[in-house]
Amino acid sequence: MKKWEYLTAPLLIHNTKMILDNFGADGWELVQVVQGASTEQLVAYFKREKA
């Protein structure tokens, strides 16, 4: 059975692509993006298979 680890990270609206590319290069798969405490704030949820 696969085992997963999870990560939440804030996303800066002006630099979203670079942030997501960096997490993807480390093996993290984006699961969802939700609005944070304000409309300018985003929070990303990632998962990757445990080694």
NORURPE-V800567 format. One record per backbone hydrogen bond with DSSP energy under -1.0 kcal/mol. CO is the residue of the C=O (numbers start at 1). NH is the residue of the N-H. If there is no record, write none. Layout:
co & nh
CO & NH
CO & NH
//
This chain:
co & nh
3 & 50
5 & 48
7 & 46
9 & 44
12 & 15
15 & 19
16 & 20
17 & 21
18 & 22
19 & 23
20 & 24
21 & 25
22 & 26
23 & 28
24 & 27
29 & 47
32 & 45
34 & 43
38 & 41
41 & 36
42 & 11
43 & 34
44 & 9
45 & 31
45 & 32
46 & 7
47 & 29
48 & 5
//
